[in-house]
């Protein structure tokens, strides 16, 4: 063998060894994402009637964010912001996408409402770093084939393309919209033989076992605890002191907690837990009127811009890098997860294009003691929010704007709009400047739903109203 060939062979072997070493250092990533849960409906968040021992343990082993936010108060847009690491209004995904509920003047309707193909997803970026990616559960980012998870950076999928469905297998598909059929990978419809929360977990555990020797990313997007309210008889029996929807919610949450515990136990059994990033969060605030979820001490619910619609339970654990039993009090967002995962996997965040989220690792390790975000924004049609540090401006469609200091008033009870008119005016203009950078919505709900959202907000406008409805004697 010539000397040149020997040198080239050595270079190749060195490159292979370097890649293997690099792969071993990359953490696995498991994102446990739940649907429509209440801010207060977990033990680590203060619940006394709903039990979540596995998630409580996760909170003790990692970092709990007291001000974890989503990018929207409804399912679809929240997921679009999460998957792209940016404000979804920048690419016109300003509204939830539910076939049959939309305004006919929308640019796109039906299956065509989905995450635009020019948007790079979290899975796309991680694939570039050598990750194998899987999603199980609820997709809700487009029903058409071109929006399918396997065409958006994921290698494996078991779940449904739409926003809500039964937790049990359908015996036939009569009156079942195609986006609610359970699908294995692409086009293979396979109804669950069991309770969906458990089946999604089975799939995730199988994926972990198959990919234990290489870096993987699992997006375990449970549809629990979204309606329909369906729990197993065994889980319902665990909560004999509760009634109605609240009992069903407790049972569904128990099964959800059990599922998360099974994933965590599998990682530990395989020796993967030390170098696996675990994140737990929720897509928006709980819809109290639909599933008896409770967002206390926050006001408001899903679909409105009070804290109860936007602030969610949020945990992260990475034993190899992060200290345990830490409480982090600055605001963070689910759009921060894309750059955080990318950086953890060895990527350079400078390569991320047009991303609004930030890499949280320097903030969580103490290398950066400032706020991850000075400014945060939310918007749906006329309604909008601008948070500047601890001050929050809320612009409504049917009443004057309101201003709150969240450092002193988490429940948004003391409106400062008339006391600080100059701050209100300045923040109002800053909000408008941000809006000018956005695209018009590609689709919109029928106008009736604006009234529905406003009425729901007023119904749960303060913690007192929530307590009166949820805890008063019937």
C-alpha positions as CSV (number, residue, x, y, z in Angstrom):
1,X,0.0,0.0,0.0
2,X,1.4,3.4,-1.0
3,X,2.1,6.0,1.7
4,X,-0.6,8.3,0.2
5,X,-3.2,5.5,0.5
6,X,-2.1,4.8,4.1
7,X,-2.5,8.5,5.0
8,X,-6.0,8.6,3.4
9,X,-7.0,5.4,5.2
10,X,-5.8,6.9,8.5
11,X,-7.9,10.1,7.8
12,X,-11.0,8.0,7.1
13,X,-10.5,5.9,10.3
14,X,-10.0,9.1,12.3
15,X,-13.1,10.6,10.8
16,X,-15.2,7.5,11.7
17,X,-13.8,7.4,15.2
18,X,-14.5,11.1,15.6
19,X,-18.1,10.7,14.4
20,X,-18.6,7.7,16.8
21,X,-17.3,9.7,19.7
22,X,-19.5,12.7,18.7
23,X,-22.6,10.5,18.5
24,X,-21.9,9.0,21.9
25,X,-21.8,12.5,23.4
26,X,-25.0,13.6,21.9
27,X,-27.9,13.4,24.3
28,X,-31.1,11.6,23.5
29,X,-34.2,13.8,23.6
30,X,-37.6,12.9,24.7
31,X,-40.4,15.5,24.7
32,X,-43.5,14.6,26.6
33,X,-46.2,17.0,25.3
34,X,-49.7,16.9,26.7
35,X,-52.9,18.5,25.5
36,X,-55.3,20.9,27.2
37,X,-54.1,20.2,30.8
38,X,-54.8,22.7,33.5
39,X,-51.9,24.7,35.0
40,X,-52.8,23.5,38.5
41,X,-53.7,19.9,37.6
42,X,-50.4,18.2,38.5
43,X,-48.9,17.5,41.9
44,X,-45.8,19.5,41.2
45,X,-48.0,22.4,40.3
46,X,-50.0,22.2,43.6
47,X,-52.9,19.9,42.8
48,X,-54.2,17.9,45.8
49,X,-57.0,16.0,44.1
50,X,-55.2,14.8,41.0
51,X,-52.2,12.6,41.6
52,X,-49.1,12.6,39.4
53,X,-46.3,10.8,41.3
54,X,-44.0,10.2,38.2
55,X,-44.1,13.7,37.0
56,X,-43.7,15.0,40.5
57,X,-40.5,12.9,40.7
58,X,-39.4,14.4,37.3
59,X,-39.9,17.9,38.7
60,X,-37.6,17.1,41.6
61,X,-34.9,15.6,39.3
62,X,-34.7,18.6,37.0
63,X,-35.7,22.2,36.4
64,X,-39.3,23.5,36.9
65,X,-40.2,26.7,35.1
66,X,-42.7,28.9,36.9
67,X,-43.2,31.1,33.8
68,X,-43.3,28.6,31.0
69,X,-45.2,29.9,28.0
70,X,-46.6,28.6,24.7
71,X,-46.8,30.7,21.5
72,X,-50.6,30.5,21.3
73,X,-53.6,29.7,23.5
74,X,-54.9,27.0,21.1
75,X,-53.5,23.6,19.8
76,X,-52.5,24.1,16.2
77,X,-50.7,27.5,16.3
78,X,-49.0,26.5,19.5
79,X,-47.5,23.4,17.9
80,X,-46.5,25.4,14.8
81,X,-44.5,27.8,17.0
82,X,-43.0,24.9,18.9
83,X,-42.0,23.0,15.8
84,X,-40.4,26.0,14.0
85,X,-38.9,27.8,17.0
86,X,-40.5,31.0,15.9
87,X,-43.7,33.1,16.1
88,X,-46.0,31.2,13.8
89,X,-47.8,34.4,12.7
90,X,-44.6,35.1,10.7
91,X,-45.7,32.5,8.2
92,X,-49.5,33.0,8.5
93,X,-50.3,30.2,10.9
94,X,-52.2,32.5,13.2
95,X,-55.3,30.4,13.8
96,X,-56.3,26.9,14.8
97,X,-57.0,24.6,11.8
98,X,-60.2,22.6,12.3
99,X,-62.1,21.4,9.2
100,X,-65.7,22.6,9.2
101,X,-65.2,25.5,11.6
102,X,-63.4,27.9,9.3
103,X,-64.4,31.0,7.5
104,X,-65.0,30.3,3.8
105,X,-63.0,33.5,3.0
106,X,-59.8,31.8,4.2
107,X,-57.1,31.3,1.6
108,X,-56.8,27.6,2.5
109,X,-59.4,25.3,3.9
110,X,-59.7,21.6,4.8
111,X,-56.6,19.5,4.3
112,X,-54.7,22.4,2.9
113,X,-54.5,24.1,6.3
114,X,-51.0,23.0,7.5
115,X,-47.5,24.0,8.4
116,X,-46.1,25.6,5.2
117,X,-43.5,23.5,3.4
118,X,-40.9,26.2,3.4
119,X,-40.7,26.1,7.2
120,X,-37.9,24.0,8.7
121,X,-39.0,21.8,11.7
122,X,-37.3,20.8,14.9
123,X,-37.0,17.3,13.4
124,X,-35.4,18.6,10.2
125,X,-32.7,20.3,12.2
126,X,-32.0,17.3,14.5
127,X,-31.8,15.0,11.5
128,X,-28.9,17.1,10.2
129,X,-27.1,16.3,13.4
130,X,-27.6,12.5,13.0
131,X,-30.7,12.0,15.1
132,X,-33.4,9.4,14.3
133,X,-36.8,11.0,15.0
134,X,-40.2,9.7,15.9
135,X,-43.6,11.2,16.7
136,X,-46.4,9.5,18.5
137,X,-49.9,10.9,19.1
138,X,-51.5,14.1,17.9
139,X,-50.0,15.9,14.9
140,X,-52.4,18.7,14.1
141,X,-50.1,20.5,11.7
142,X,-51.9,19.6,8.5
143,X,-54.0,16.8,7.1
144,X,-52.7,16.7,3.5
145,X,-50.0,14.2,2.6
146,X,-47.5,16.9,2.0
147,X,-47.7,18.0,5.7
148,X,-47.3,14.4,7.0
149,X,-44.7,14.0,9.8
150,X,-42.6,11.6,7.7
151,X,-42.2,14.5,5.3
152,X,-41.3,17.0,8.0
153,X,-38.1,15.4,9.4
154,X,-39.6,12.4,11.3
155,X,-38.6,8.8,10.6
156,X,-41.5,7.1,12.4
157,X,-45.1,8.0,13.2
158,X,-48.0,6.4,14.9
159,X,-50.9,8.7,15.7
160,X,-53.5,10.8,14.0
161,X,-53.2,13.9,11.8
162,X,-56.0,15.9,13.3
163,X,-56.8,17.6,16.6
164,X,-59.0,15.2,18.7
165,X,-60.3,11.7,18.6
166,X,-61.5,8.8,20.8
167,X,-59.0,7.2,23.1
168,X,-60.3,3.8,22.0
169,X,-60.1,2.1,18.6
170,X,-62.9,2.7,16.1
171,X,-64.8,-0.4,15.1
172,X,-65.7,1.3,11.8
173,X,-65.0,4.6,10.2
174,X,-68.5,5.7,9.5
175,X,-68.8,9.5,10.4
176,X,-65.0,9.5,11.3
177,X,-63.1,12.3,9.6
178,X,-60.0,10.9,7.9
179,X,-57.7,13.0,10.1
180,X,-58.9,11.2,13.2
181,X,-58.0,7.7,12.0
182,X,-55.0,6.2,13.7
183,X,-52.1,5.9,11.3
184,X,-48.8,3.9,11.3
185,X,-46.1,5.7,9.4
186,X,-47.6,6.8,6.0
187,X,-51.1,5.7,4.9
188,X,-51.3,2.5,7.0
189,X,-54.4,2.9,9.2
190,X,-54.1,0.9,12.3
191,X,-56.6,1.4,15.2
192,X,-55.2,1.0,18.7
193,X,-55.8,-2.3,20.5
194,X,-56.1,-0.6,23.9
195,X,-56.2,2.9,25.4
196,X,-54.5,5.4,23.2
197,X,-52.3,6.9,26.0
198,X,-50.9,3.5,26.7
199,X,-50.5,2.5,23.0
200,X,-48.5,5.7,22.2
201,X,-46.3,4.9,25.1
202,X,-45.8,1.3,23.9
203,X,-44.7,2.6,20.5
204,X,-42.3,5.1,22.1
205,X,-40.7,2.4,24.3
206,X,-40.3,0.1,21.4
207,X,-38.6,2.9,19.5
208,X,-36.2,3.5,22.4
209,X,-35.2,-0.2,22.5
210,X,-34.6,-0.2,18.8
211,X,-32.5,3.0,18.8
212,X,-30.7,2.8,22.1
213,X,-27.3,2.8,20.5
214,X,-27.7,6.0,18.5
215,X,-29.0,9.5,19.3
216,X,-32.8,9.7,19.0
217,X,-35.5,12.3,19.4
218,X,-39.0,11.3,20.4
219,X,-41.9,13.8,20.3
220,X,-44.5,12.0,22.4
221,X,-47.5,14.2,21.8
222,X,-50.3,12.7,23.9
223,X,-53.9,13.8,23.1
224,X,-54.7,13.5,26.8
225,X,-56.4,15.3,28.4
226,X,-58.2,16.8,25.5
227,X,-61.9,15.9,25.0
228,X,-63.6,13.5,24.5
229,X,-63.5,12.7,28.2
230,X,-62.7,9.0,28.1
231,X,-60.9,7.1,30.9
232,X,-60.6,3.4,31.7
233,X,-62.9,2.0,34.4
234,X,-59.8,0.9,36.4
235,X,-58.4,4.5,36.5
236,X,-61.8,6.0,37.4
237,X,-61.9,3.8,40.5
238,X,-58.8,5.5,41.8
239,X,-60.7,8.7,42.4
240,X,-64.0,7.8,44.2
241,X,-64.2,11.2,45.9
242,X,-64.5,13.1,42.6
243,X,-67.5,13.3,40.3
244,X,-68.3,13.9,36.6
245,X,-65.7,15.5,34.3
246,X,-63.3,16.2,37.2
247,X,-63.2,12.5,38.0
248,X,-62.6,11.7,34.3
249,X,-59.9,14.3,34.1
250,X,-58.2,12.9,37.2
251,X,-58.3,9.4,35.8
252,X,-57.0,10.5,32.4
253,X,-54.2,12.4,34.0
254,X,-53.3,9.4,36.1
255,X,-52.9,7.3,33.0
256,X,-50.9,10.1,31.4
257,X,-48.6,10.2,34.5
258,X,-48.2,6.4,34.4
259,X,-47.3,6.6,30.7
260,X,-44.6,9.2,31.4
261,X,-43.3,7.0,34.2
262,X,-43.0,4.0,31.9
263,X,-40.9,6.0,29.5
264,X,-38.6,7.3,32.2
265,X,-38.2,3.8,33.7
266,X,-37.3,2.3,30.3
267,X,-34.6,5.0,29.9
268,X,-33.2,4.2,33.3
269,X,-33.3,0.4,32.7
270,X,-31.3,0.8,29.5
271,X,-28.8,3.2,31.2
272,X,-29.8,6.1,29.0
273,X,-31.3,8.4,31.6
274,X,-28.1,10.2,32.5
275,X,-27.6,11.6,29.0
276,X,-31.2,12.0,27.9
277,X,-33.0,15.4,27.9
278,X,-36.5,15.0,29.1
279,X,-39.0,17.9,28.6
280,X,-42.6,17.9,29.8
281,X,-45.0,20.6,28.9
282,X,-48.5,21.4,27.6
283,X,-49.9,23.0,24.4
284,X,-52.1,25.7,26.0
285,X,-54.1,26.5,29.1
286,X,-56.8,24.2,30.3
287,X,-60.3,24.7,28.9
288,X,-62.2,24.6,32.2
289,X,-65.6,24.5,30.6
290,X,-64.7,21.4,28.5
291,X,-62.7,19.2,30.7
292,X,-62.9,20.7,34.3
293,X,-59.3,21.6,34.2
294,X,-58.1,24.2,36.7
295,X,-55.5,26.9,35.9
296,X,-55.4,28.5,39.3
297,X,-53.9,30.8,40.6
298,X,-54.0,32.1,37.0
299,X,-57.1,33.8,35.5
300,X,-58.5,32.6,32.2
301,X,-58.4,29.5,30.1
302,X,-57.5,28.0,26.7
303,X,-58.2,30.3,23.7
304,X,-57.8,33.6,25.6
305,X,-54.8,35.7,26.4
306,X,-55.0,35.8,30.2
307,X,-52.2,33.9,31.9
308,X,-54.4,30.8,32.2
309,X,-54.4,30.5,28.4
310,X,-50.7,31.0,27.8
311,X,-48.8,29.9,30.9
312,X,-48.3,26.1,31.2
313,X,-46.5,23.4,33.3
314,X,-43.0,23.1,32.0
315,X,-40.1,20.8,33.2
316,X,-36.7,19.9,31.8
317,X,-34.2,17.3,33.1
318,X,-30.7,16.5,31.8
319,X,-28.7,14.9,34.6
320,X,-25.4,15.1,32.7
321,X,-25.6,18.9,32.4
322,X,-28.4,20.4,34.7
323,X,-28.7,20.4,38.4
324,X,-31.8,18.8,40.0
325,X,-34.6,20.3,42.0
326,X,-34.2,23.8,40.5
327,X,-36.9,26.4,40.1
328,X,-36.4,28.9,37.3
329,X,-38.4,32.0,37.5
330,X,-37.7,34.0,34.3
331,X,-40.1,33.6,31.4
332,X,-39.3,31.0,28.8
333,X,-41.3,29.7,25.8
334,X,-41.8,26.4,24.0
335,X,-40.3,28.0,20.9
336,X,-37.0,27.9,22.9
337,X,-36.9,24.1,22.7
338,X,-35.8,23.9,19.0
339,X,-32.6,26.0,19.6
340,X,-32.0,24.3,23.0
341,X,-32.2,20.8,21.5
342,X,-30.1,21.8,18.5
343,X,-27.4,23.2,20.7
344,X,-27.5,20.2,23.0
345,X,-27.1,17.9,20.0
346,X,-23.9,19.7,18.9
347,X,-25.3,22.2,16.4
348,X,-24.4,25.8,16.1
349,X,-27.5,28.0,16.8
350,X,-26.1,30.6,14.4
351,X,-27.2,28.1,11.6
352,X,-30.8,28.5,12.6
353,X,-32.6,30.8,10.3
354,X,-35.2,33.3,11.5
355,X,-35.7,31.6,14.8
356,X,-37.2,33.6,17.7
357,X,-36.5,31.1,20.4
358,X,-33.2,31.0,22.3
359,X,-30.9,28.3,23.6
360,X,-31.9,27.9,27.2
361,X,-28.8,25.9,28.3
362,X,-26.6,28.9,29.2
363,X,-29.4,30.4,31.3
364,X,-30.0,27.1,33.1
365,X,-26.4,26.4,33.8
366,X,-25.7,29.8,35.2
367,X,-23.4,31.0,32.4
368,X,-26.0,33.7,31.6
369,X,-27.9,35.3,34.5
370,X,-30.0,37.6,32.4
371,X,-33.5,37.0,31.0
372,X,-33.9,34.7,28.0
373,X,-36.6,37.1,26.7
374,X,-37.1,40.8,27.4
375,X,-40.0,40.8,24.9
376,X,-42.7,38.2,24.2
377,X,-45.7,38.5,21.9
378,X,-49.0,36.8,21.2
379,X,-51.7,37.5,18.7
380,X,-55.0,36.3,17.3
381,X,-56.8,38.7,14.9
382,X,-57.5,41.9,16.9
383,X,-56.6,40.4,20.2
384,X,-52.9,40.5,21.2
385,X,-50.4,40.6,24.0
386,X,-47.1,42.2,24.5
387,X,-45.0,41.3,27.6
388,X,-42.1,43.5,28.3
389,X,-40.1,42.1,31.2
390,X,-42.8,41.8,33.9
391,X,-45.3,44.2,32.4
392,X,-48.1,42.7,30.2
393,X,-50.3,44.6,27.9
394,X,-53.5,42.9,26.7
395,X,-55.4,44.3,23.7
396,X,-59.0,43.2,23.4
397,X,-61.5,43.3,20.6
398,X,-64.4,44.5,22.7
399,X,-62.9,46.7,25.5
400,X,-60.0,49.0,26.4
401,X,-56.5,47.5,26.7
402,X,-55.3,46.4,30.1
403,X,-51.9,46.5,31.8
404,X,-50.5,44.3,34.5
405,X,-47.3,43.9,36.5
406,X,-47.0,40.1,36.6
407,X,-44.2,40.3,39.2
408,X,-46.8,41.5,41.7
409,X,-50.1,40.3,40.1
410,X,-49.9,36.8,38.6
411,X,-53.7,36.6,38.6
412,X,-54.1,39.8,36.6
413,X,-56.5,41.5,39.0
414,X,-55.0,45.0,39.3
415,X,-55.3,46.8,36.0
416,X,-52.7,49.6,35.7
417,X,-53.8,51.0,32.4
418,X,-55.1,54.3,33.9
419,X,-52.3,54.6,36.4
420,X,-49.5,54.2,33.8
421,X,-50.8,55.7,30.6
422,X,-47.4,56.5,29.1
423,X,-46.2,52.9,29.6
424,X,-49.4,51.7,28.1
425,X,-49.0,54.0,25.0
426,X,-45.4,53.0,24.5
427,X,-46.1,49.3,24.7
428,X,-49.1,49.6,22.5
429,X,-46.9,51.1,19.7
430,X,-44.2,48.4,20.3
431,X,-46.9,45.7,19.8
432,X,-48.0,47.3,16.6
433,X,-44.4,47.4,15.3
434,X,-44.1,43.7,15.9
435,X,-47.4,43.1,14.1
436,X,-46.1,44.8,11.0
437,X,-43.5,42.0,10.7
438,X,-46.2,39.3,10.4
439,X,-48.1,37.7,7.5
440,X,-51.8,37.8,7.2
441,X,-53.5,34.5,8.5
442,X,-53.7,31.8,5.8
443,X,-57.1,30.7,7.3
444,X,-59.4,31.9,10.0
445,X,-62.2,30.5,12.2
446,X,-65.8,31.7,11.7
447,X,-66.3,35.0,13.4
448,X,-68.7,33.4,15.9
449,X,-65.7,31.9,17.7
450,X,-64.4,35.3,18.6
451,X,-67.5,35.8,20.7
452,X,-67.1,32.2,22.1
453,X,-63.6,32.9,23.2
454,X,-64.5,36.2,24.8
455,X,-67.5,34.8,26.6
456,X,-65.3,31.9,27.9
457,X,-62.7,34.5,29.1
458,X,-65.3,36.4,31.0
459,X,-66.7,33.3,32.6
460,X,-63.3,32.5,34.1
461,X,-62.0,36.0,34.2
462,X,-60.7,35.8,37.8
463,X,-59.8,33.0,40.2
464,X,-62.9,33.9,42.2
465,X,-65.1,33.1,39.3
466,X,-63.3,29.8,38.7
467,X,-63.6,28.8,42.4
468,X,-67.3,29.8,42.4
469,X,-68.0,27.5,39.5
470,X,-65.6,24.6,40.3
471,X,-65.9,24.4,44.0
472,X,-69.3,25.6,45.0
473,X,-71.8,23.1,46.2
474,X,-74.2,22.0,43.4
